[in-house]
Amino acid sequence: MTVTSNTPKIISLDADGLTHRIDQFGEMLHACVHDGASIGFIEPFVMEEAVAFWRDRIVPALRGGKRCLFVALDDDRVVGTVQLDYDTMPNQRHRGDISKLMVRPDCRRRGIARILMMAAENKARELGRSLLTLDTRTGDSAETLYASLGFVRAGVIPEYARDPFSEKLSATTVMFKHLSV
């Protein structure tokens, strides 16, 4: 499929919007995992599991008002996404979590991840959140991206998650960013 060179449109989707495009989300997640992304899944990873993740975990969270889903569209094709989880405990209402930043492998190096992150940060500010947290596999290119966006390394947890293709356990880097609200 040909990908246009212009910047994709960033939108926020609710549960119904995700359900309408669930096959595209499944395809993107499947492609990212098969490309080695450490986003919670391991091989073998079939398309049905990818679709089930969105249907069974993310749709209910969106319906429950527990998170925002930001999507990058190239024409009408889902090419990237990130989530802002703001379902925090009462003593953490100032905080949000960034999760599942992914960009289709054939659409990378176009600044899509950066603009998705900026959309999530803007929404966090709008919600009155002054702190964002996330974790990423130590040494991944995402770690460099987050640092370039002002995220600070809080620490590293060794042997945090299994590699998608092997039994190897990888470390994760925990990061945070203070936001002006």
ABEGO torsion letter per residue (X at the ends): XBBBABBBBBBBBBAAAAAAAAAAAAAAAAAAAAAGBBAGBBOBBBAAAAAAAAAAAAAAAAAAGABBBBBBBBEABBABBBBBBABBBAAAAABBBBBGBBBBAAABGAGAAAAAAAAAAAAAAAAGBABBBBBBBBGBAAAAAAAAAGBBBAEBBBGABBBAABABBBBBBBBBBBBBX
